[in-house]
Amino acid sequence: MEVTFWGTRGSIPVSGPKYAEFGGNTPCLQIALESTTDTVILDSGSGIRELGIRLVQTRAAHSRVIHLFLTHAHWDHIQGFPFFPPAFMPDFRLHIYCTKDARTILDRQMSTPFFPVGLDVMGSTKLFHHLLPQEVTTIAEATLRHIPLPHPQESTAFRVDERGKSVVFATDTEHAPDHINETLRDLAEGADVLIYDAQYTSEEYSAGKQGWGHSTFAEAVKLARAAHVGKLVLYSHDPTHDDEMLRKIEAAAQEHFPSTVAARDGMKLTL
């Protein structure tokens, strides 16, 4: 299993020399499985545009079947979908999974006056799957489980398991003030990689970000320890956090959980 980070920024894309190292695209992960050449994608933020270009360029090397899992409908997690080239091509088949009505969500963001063409002009075959509580999705030898996360209008965490390897994607989520999220800990138990929302520093969170639906690197460390994960990836970087700030956050987290890395656009992890 290989995980590629195409977008790691929360809230809104950013650009410029201050963001060159960590990147500025909003959330999008690609998971390459060992048991199939189908492509698994988590979220369709602005990072999915470049991923789509790559999938078209390498179309002979994979099945052209794409499984897109959406954590929720906030703009930074769906804004790249109208610019995803495979969605417009008839030889691609898209399975789109969400605990919400993904068809309506994606159609609305492409409706007048927000976008020049509608979902109906996309030439790919699109199949929408409404995920039910405790439902397990199977793709070849991989299984995907999900749980709800505390976030305005609710987000979703996903765990992908294949051939003894596992990755958990937990963004966007807010921690409780006095205890870790036990349900998320159980989902992440023993995972090789935990990707967790660390949008704020503890100081920023305490200074007025409570209730905004995001967490901190300090809480990420607590959860990683409690769930006995192999590697912690800090994710959903705040748009005000430039490269210098993120290097400091990464170093501070590593003091408490050495196997920590702050996600960067283009980063790959091989499990």
Helices and strands as residue ranges (DSSP letters): E 2-7, G 17-19, E 28-32, E 39-42, H 47-57, G 59-61, E 65-69, H 75-78, G 81-83, G 85-88, E 93-98, H 102-109, G 119-121, E 125-130, E 137-139, E 142-149, E 155-162, E 165-170, H 182-188, E 193-197, H 202-204, I 205-209, H 217-227, E 231-235, H 243-256, E 260-262, E 268-270
